[in-house]
């Protein structure tokens, strides 16, 4: 379990992390979301003792990270897959980590096999692709067979097979009762992986809730209905006190009702339905809705990227 209480980090006048308090519990995959510049990386670095908090506290299974003996056996982390000595082979990189944490040598071969790098174990890391580097970083996180695992952008550079593999790996680790904390910008992937979400913006906690509750609270859910007896259905729904919005293509969007309720009302009044489909926002839409006021870096598209500009308007002549 990871526990944060009032965790704060300032860099001069800049507050990167602002009084964060939340708990990452075992047995589920907890997703860590936030716009660029929200403070996610700083928070994760403070969890691992790489940055010292200005205020507040963070504990790993009840202890500060610097008090853990053989820390890789408590928590395994992937923060930067490039943080590997390029001149070392994958095997020797992991062997150094194992020897410094009292981990049996046999464990190196096991995790290389788990991440699919056995065939390139003797090759130097500097020749690895981005995806191979990610797999090596994940192997390092798994090396100590820890109860807590932390991943920052774990699918970066992985092919579809690799993404499917890491998704199932994280779910499997959580099912074993381990604590799994993962940060990612890929909302579609997070929606398939995480059970619980912690969302921050400008260093502050915005949400700490289940995936389903997060989407429900931060998006509009409705039932889409199409019928050739549109006016009749409108009358029936209004009489039942159901809110209806007229959408394009002749469809109706019904708020405050379930598909079963609408179907039963239509059947009672012998109204033919051509479509009756519940609609719910995606995680991405709910995330954008919640964090709209917390985005630090805004892109602008006032000028099309393929539209040439006259010489001298924003061009560097040097």
JORARA-V384393 format. One record per backbone hydrogen bond with DSSP energy under -0.5 kcal/mol. CO is the residue of the C=O (numbers start at 1). NH is the residue of the N-H. If there is no record, write none. Layout:
BEGIN
((CO & NH) (CO & NH))
END
This chain:
BEGIN
((1 & 61) (2 & 24) (3 & 59) (4 & 22) (5 & 57) (7 & 20) (8 & 54) (8 & 55) (9 & 16) (9 & 17) (11 & 14) (14 & 11) (14 & 16) (17 & 9) (17 & 19) (20 & 7) (22 & 4) (23 & 25) (24 & 2) (25 & 28) (28 & 30) (28 & 180) (29 & 31) (29 & 195) (29 & 196) (30 & 182) (31 & 33) (31 & 198) (32 & 184) (33 & 200) (35 & 38) (36 & 296) (38 & 203) (39 & 43) (40 & 44) (41 & 45) (42 & 46) (43 & 47) (44 & 48) (45 & 50) (45 & 51) (46 & 49) (55 & 8) (57 & 5) (59 & 3) (59 & 61) (60 & 63) (63 & 60) (64 & 67) (65 & 68) (68 & 71) (70 & 73) (71 & 74) (71 & 75) (74 & 147) (74 & 148) (76 & 150) (77 & 79) (78 & 152) (80 & 83) (82 & 84) (84 & 86) (85 & 88) (86 & 126) (88 & 125) (89 & 93) (90 & 94) (91 & 95) (92 & 96) (93 & 97) (94 & 98) (95 & 99) (96 & 100) (97 & 101) (98 & 101) (98 & 103) (99 & 102) (104 & 107) (105 & 108) (105 & 109) (106 & 110) (107 & 111) (108 & 112) (109 & 113) (110 & 114) (111 & 115) (112 & 116) (112 & 117) (112 & 118) (113 & 116) (117 & 120) (118 & 121) (120 & 123) (121 & 91) (123 & 90) (124 & 127) (125 & 128) (129 & 133) (130 & 134) (131 & 135) (132 & 136) (133 & 137) (134 & 138) (135 & 139) (136 & 140) (137 & 141) (138 & 142) (139 & 143) (142 & 145) (147 & 179) (148 & 76) (149 & 181) (150 & 78) (151 & 153) (151 & 183) (153 & 156) (155 & 158) (159 & 163) (160 & 164) (161 & 165) (162 & 166) (163 & 167) (164 & 168) (165 & 169) (166 & 170) (167 & 171) (168 & 172) (169 & 173) (170 & 174) (171 & 175) (172 & 176) (173 & 178) (174 & 177) (178 & 27) (178 & 180) (179 & 149) (180 & 30) (181 & 151) (182 & 32) (183 & 153) (185 & 187) (186 & 190) (187 & 191) (188 & 192) (189 & 193) (190 & 193) (190 & 194) (195 & 211) (196 & 31) (197 & 209) (198 & 33) (199 & 206) (199 & 207) (201 & 204) (203 & 18) (204 & 201) (207 & 199) (209 & 197) (210 & 214) (211 & 215) (212 & 216) (213 & 217) (214 & 218) (216 & 219) (222 & 279) (223 & 254) (224 & 277) (225 & 252) (226 & 274) (226 & 275) (229 & 233) (230 & 234) (231 & 235) (232 & 236) (233 & 237) (234 & 238) (235 & 239) (236 & 240) (237 & 242) (238 & 241) (243 & 255) (245 & 247) (245 & 253) (247 & 250) (248 & 251) (251 & 247) (252 & 225) (252 & 254) (253 & 245) (253 & 255) (254 & 223) (255 & 243) (258 & 262) (259 & 263) (260 & 264) (261 & 265) (262 & 266) (263 & 267) (264 & 268) (265 & 269) (266 & 271) (267 & 270) (270 & 272) (272 & 229) (275 & 226) (277 & 224) (279 & 222) (282 & 286) (283 & 287) (284 & 288) (285 & 289) (286 & 290) (287 & 291) (288 & 292) (289 & 292) (291 & 294) (291 & 295) (292 & 295) (296 & 298) (302 & 304) (304 & 307) (306 & 308) (310 & 313) (312 & 314) (315 & 317))
END
